[in-house]
Amino acid sequence: MPLIRFEHVFKRYPERGEALGNVNFEIQAGEMVFLTGHSGAGKSTMLRLIGLIERPTRGQILVNGRNLATLPRRQIPYYRREVGMIFQDHRLLPDRSVFDNVALPLVVAGVGQKEIGRRVRAALDQVGLLSRERATPVALSGGEQQRVGIARAVVGRPPVLVADEPTGNLDPDLSREIFELFERFHYVGVTLLIATHDLNLVQSMRHRTITLDAGRLVNDTGDW
């Protein structure tokens, strides 16, 4: 059974019209997939649907066997623990330390303090920032801030990671470092869907690519 499946998915906004139209694809557990397309093609909408920030207008989205269109509202917080989300703008709390930013999902989930300390430091070690746990976000470079955002997304050990233009504000060398970090998560079995406009980097990494154009899926190098 695929981990993520879109079946005839449409998303329409009253003010903007159709953002996604009849999108169909599936992603198997452990795949690393890039999502490409011009600005406004529907990439962010697709990721917001997977994160249950929004719901489809029509069609079905299944993630790990759950139909997101019918998932009760009270179950959404529990579902989101299974999907780590990474954003271009980091969305870090400026008045909290790196440690506290990464710990936030575990605090919300009610994890004990000892386990929080162990998991946060393990996540920071994975992204190479263990020595900066007491720093505040303003003291970090853009690349370091993005790594904090990644650590926060993986600290709960979700089986799925979705990233929306995670290297959009970074130079090419830093972008490659971030993508190689994602590849390391892929190698240990995490399923990744990464929206990006960096086609040169995508092509050099040789993973499956899904392309959107005006809300339609126009190419899938792993077409099923």
C-alpha positions as CSV (number, residue, x, y, z in Angstrom):
1,M,0.0,0.0,0.0
2,P,1.4,3.4,-0.9
3,L,2.2,5.8,2.0
4,I,0.7,8.8,0.1
5,R,-2.0,8.6,-2.5
6,F,-3.9,11.4,-4.4
7,E,-7.1,10.2,-6.2
8,H,-8.7,12.8,-8.5
9,V,-7.9,15.7,-6.1
10,F,-9.2,19.1,-6.8
11,K,-8.6,22.3,-4.8
12,R,-10.5,25.5,-5.6
13,Y,-10.3,28.8,-3.8
14,P,-13.2,31.3,-4.1
15,E,-10.9,34.2,-4.8
16,R,-8.3,32.5,-6.9
17,G,-10.1,29.7,-8.7
18,E,-8.7,26.2,-9.2
19,A,-5.3,25.6,-7.6
20,L,-5.2,21.8,-8.3
21,G,-7.2,19.9,-10.9
22,N,-7.7,16.1,-11.1
23,V,-4.3,15.3,-9.5
24,N,-3.5,11.6,-9.3
25,F,-0.3,10.0,-8.0
26,E,1.1,7.8,-5.2
27,I,4.3,7.7,-3.2
28,Q,5.7,4.5,-1.7
29,A,7.1,4.4,1.8
30,G,10.8,5.4,1.8
31,E,10.7,7.3,-1.5
32,M,12.3,10.7,-1.9
33,V,10.3,12.8,-4.5
34,F,10.9,16.3,-5.8
35,L,7.8,18.5,-6.6
36,T,8.6,21.0,-9.3
37,G,6.7,23.7,-11.3
38,H,6.5,27.4,-11.8
39,S,5.4,29.8,-9.1
40,G,1.6,29.3,-8.6
41,A,1.6,25.9,-10.2
42,G,0.1,24.3,-7.0
43,K,3.1,23.0,-5.2
44,S,2.4,24.7,-1.9
45,T,-1.3,23.8,-2.1
46,M,-0.4,20.1,-2.5
47,L,1.9,20.2,0.6
48,R,-0.7,22.1,2.6
49,L,-3.3,19.4,1.8
50,I,-0.9,16.6,2.9
51,G,-0.2,18.6,6.2
52,L,-4.0,19.0,6.7
53,I,-3.6,22.7,6.8
54,E,-6.3,22.7,4.2
55,R,-8.7,20.0,2.8
56,P,-9.4,19.2,-0.9
57,T,-12.5,20.5,-2.6
58,R,-13.0,17.1,-4.3
59,G,-11.2,13.8,-4.4
60,Q,-9.4,11.7,-1.8
61,I,-6.0,12.0,-0.2
62,L,-4.8,9.0,1.7
63,V,-1.7,9.1,4.0
64,N,-0.7,5.9,5.7
65,G,-4.1,4.5,5.1
66,R,-6.0,7.6,6.5
67,N,-8.5,9.4,4.3
68,L,-7.7,13.1,5.0
69,A,-11.0,14.3,3.5
70,T,-12.9,12.5,6.2
71,L,-10.5,12.6,9.2
72,P,-12.3,14.1,12.2
73,R,-11.0,17.5,13.4
74,R,-10.2,16.1,16.8
75,Q,-7.7,13.7,15.2
76,I,-5.8,16.3,13.2
77,P,-3.2,17.1,15.9
78,Y,-2.4,13.4,16.2
79,Y,-2.2,13.0,12.4
80,R,0.2,15.9,12.2
81,R,2.7,14.2,14.5
82,E,3.2,11.8,11.6
83,V,4.1,14.5,9.0
84,G,7.0,16.8,9.6
85,M,6.7,20.1,7.7
86,I,9.6,22.3,6.7
87,F,9.0,25.9,5.4
88,Q,11.1,28.3,3.4
89,D,10.8,31.0,6.1
90,H,11.8,28.7,8.9
91,R,9.0,29.9,11.2
92,L,11.2,29.9,14.3
93,L,10.3,31.6,17.6
94,P,12.9,34.4,17.8
95,D,12.7,34.7,21.6
96,R,13.4,31.0,22.2
97,S,16.7,29.1,22.0
98,V,17.5,26.6,19.3
99,F,16.9,23.8,21.8
100,D,13.4,25.2,22.7
101,N,12.4,25.7,19.1
102,V,13.3,22.1,18.3
103,A,11.6,20.8,21.5
104,L,8.3,22.5,20.8
105,P,6.5,19.6,19.0
106,L,7.5,17.3,21.8
107,V,6.3,19.7,24.5
108,V,3.0,19.9,22.8
109,A,2.8,16.1,22.5
110,G,3.4,15.8,26.3
111,V,6.7,14.0,26.1
112,G,8.7,13.9,29.3
113,Q,11.6,16.3,29.9
114,K,14.3,13.6,30.0
115,E,13.1,12.2,26.6
116,I,12.8,15.7,25.2
117,G,16.4,16.4,26.0
118,R,17.6,13.2,24.4
119,R,15.5,13.6,21.2
120,V,16.3,17.3,20.7
121,R,20.0,16.7,21.0
122,A,19.9,13.7,18.7
123,A,18.0,15.8,16.1
124,L,20.5,18.7,16.5
125,D,23.3,16.3,16.1
126,Q,21.8,15.0,12.8
127,V,21.8,18.5,11.3
128,G,25.2,19.5,12.7
129,L,24.0,22.1,15.2
130,L,24.5,20.4,18.6
131,S,26.9,23.0,19.7
132,R,24.4,25.8,19.0
133,E,21.5,24.6,21.2
134,R,21.6,27.6,23.4
135,A,21.8,30.2,20.6
136,T,18.8,32.2,19.5
137,P,17.7,32.1,15.9
138,V,18.9,35.7,15.2
139,A,22.5,34.6,16.0
140,L,22.3,31.9,13.2
141,S,23.0,32.1,9.5
142,G,20.1,31.4,7.0
143,G,21.4,27.9,6.4
144,E,21.7,27.2,10.1
145,Q,18.1,28.5,10.7
146,Q,16.9,26.2,8.0
147,R,18.7,23.3,9.7
148,V,16.9,24.2,13.0
149,G,13.6,24.0,11.1
150,I,14.6,20.6,9.8
151,A,15.6,19.4,13.3
152,R,12.2,20.5,14.6
153,A,10.4,18.6,11.8
154,V,12.2,15.4,12.4
155,V,12.4,15.4,16.3
156,G,9.2,13.6,16.6
157,R,10.4,10.9,14.2
158,P,7.6,11.2,11.7
159,P,7.5,8.7,8.8
160,V,6.8,11.6,6.3
161,L,8.6,14.9,5.7
162,V,7.3,17.5,3.4
163,A,9.3,20.6,2.6
164,D,8.1,23.8,0.8
165,E,11.0,25.5,-1.1
166,P,13.4,24.7,1.8
167,T,16.4,26.2,0.0
168,G,14.6,29.2,-1.7
169,N,16.7,31.7,0.3
170,L,20.0,29.9,0.3
171,D,23.0,30.0,-2.1
172,P,23.8,26.9,-4.3
173,D,26.4,25.4,-1.9
174,L,24.1,25.7,1.1
175,S,21.2,24.4,-1.0
176,R,23.1,21.2,-1.9
177,E,24.0,20.7,1.8
178,I,20.4,20.8,2.8
179,F,19.4,18.5,0.0
180,E,22.1,16.0,1.0
181,L,20.8,16.2,4.5
182,F,17.3,15.2,3.2
183,E,19.0,12.4,1.3
184,R,20.4,11.0,4.6
185,F,16.9,10.9,6.0
186,H,15.7,9.1,2.9
187,Y,18.5,6.5,3.4
188,V,17.1,5.6,6.8
189,G,13.6,5.1,5.5
190,V,11.9,8.5,5.8
191,T,9.5,9.4,3.0
192,L,10.2,12.9,1.6
193,L,8.2,15.2,-0.8
194,I,10.2,18.3,-1.5
195,A,8.8,21.3,-3.5
196,T,11.6,23.2,-5.2
197,H,12.4,25.4,-8.2
198,D,16.1,24.4,-8.3
199,L,15.9,22.1,-11.3
200,N,19.7,21.8,-11.7
201,L,20.0,20.4,-8.2
202,V,17.0,18.1,-8.7
203,Q,18.5,16.7,-11.9
204,S,21.9,16.2,-10.3
205,M,20.3,14.1,-7.4
206,R,18.5,11.7,-9.7
207,H,15.4,11.1,-7.6
208,R,11.8,10.9,-8.8
209,T,10.3,14.2,-9.9
210,I,6.6,15.2,-10.1
211,T,5.9,18.4,-12.1
212,L,2.8,20.6,-11.8
213,D,1.6,23.2,-14.3
214,A,-1.4,25.4,-13.5
215,G,-2.6,22.9,-11.0
216,R,-2.3,19.9,-13.3
217,L,0.2,17.0,-12.9
218,V,2.0,17.1,-16.3
219,N,5.0,14.8,-15.6
220,D,6.0,12.1,-13.2
221,T,9.3,10.4,-13.7
222,G,8.1,7.5,-11.6
223,D,4.7,7.4,-13.3
224,W,2.5,4.6,-12.0
